[in-house]
Amino acid sequence: MNFRKYLVLAGVTVFAVAGDSMLSHGMKQVGSISIHRLSSVIFAVANPWVAIGILFLLAFFATYTNALSWADLTYVMPATALGYVLLALVARFVLHEHISPLRWIGIVLITAGVGFVAGGPALTEHPLGEAGEMPEKSHPVVVASGAER
Amino acid sequence: MKVLLPRLRHLSRSGGLPCAVSFILSPLRGYGAVAKASQQDAATNSSHISILYTWAAILAIVLFSVVGDVLLSHAMKQVGDVGDLRRRAGIATVIARTLSNPNFLFAVASMAAAFFSLLFALSWGDVSLVAPAAASLTFIANAVAAKIFLHERVDRRRWIAAGLVAAGVALLAG
């Protein structure tokens, strides 16, 4: 794990939260869309918040894909959950909303879970993320799970 | 914990739960808006059937999410470390190799299916049930699937982490 990789993981968390929040904000401006006229959702893209939100979600997908190219799924997964924590902290310290005790416990649990995983190796075959020679090494895995499917 | 405790006490007095609920769920409200219109339609159905439908849709979300995540992880391990690949062969090669990987395309299709399952789930059930149930079940199912299909070494450390995160998400989004 080097600095670049931590930056990618941070990107996964931040882009997901930013994208979801902007999309949500934009969709509230657009208003309710009837389930019978789902095609009208296309016009929602005209809302700048929705458009920027989609761009952020694309950035999220790019960083998520990047992270999965050098780390295990079970390593990257908890990073996505940090988004919930980030949302709650923004709610508390930027928007000055109140967080219930149960929610603080949730935040502590997620943070502890992320800490647990982050302390271990990022990739099964290569402890501490020396993922340079991945394609050859991962080949047996490729064959095995290809057959499973 | 020392920092947290006074704050917890303060929060339990102030009882600002609804604000926090509405904010934490705010990302889903965009999708919820789509679903809300059909909630009146659903109200005509019996509640038992709609509970059954909701859980079926939640299971569909979990299934499609897990399949999508596992296939995407698998595809990216085939592509290799994109950072190294970009330095060696350029960004065009990275994009071409990723987009031409069939597992990647199946993964995207599966994630799209998960998204539409979410829309259906929200049209039948409450967002406060659907969001945390789907998210935390996906975490557990992902850990199991990663062990079986991706042969990741899911040691005790990662099992505990998956459990903690799933519980945390359920509490936070619940």
Interface residues (C-beta under 8 A of the other chain):
Chain A: R4 K5 V17 D20 S21 L23 S24 H25 G26 M27 K28 V30 G31 S32 I33 S34 I35 H36 L38 V41 Y64 T65 N66 L68 S69 W70 D72 L73 T74 Y75 V76 M77 P78 A81 Y84 V85 L87 A88 A91 L95 E97 H98 I99 S100 P101 L102 R103 W104 I105 G106 I107 V108 L109 I110 T111 A112 G113 V114 F116 V117 G119 G120 T124 A131 G132 M134 P135 S138 V141 V142 A144 S145 E148 R149
Chain B: L4 R7 L8 L11 S12 S14 G15 G16 L17 C19 A20 F23 I24 S26 P27 L28 R29 G30 Y31 A33 V34 A35 K36 A37 S38 D41 D69 V70 L72 S73 H74 M76 K77 Q78 V79 G80 D81 V82 G83 D84 T98 S123 A135 F139 N142 A143 A146 K147 I148 F149 L150 H151 E152 R153 V154 D155 R157 R158 I160 A161 A162 G163 L164 V165 A167 G168 V169 A170 L171 L172 A173 G174
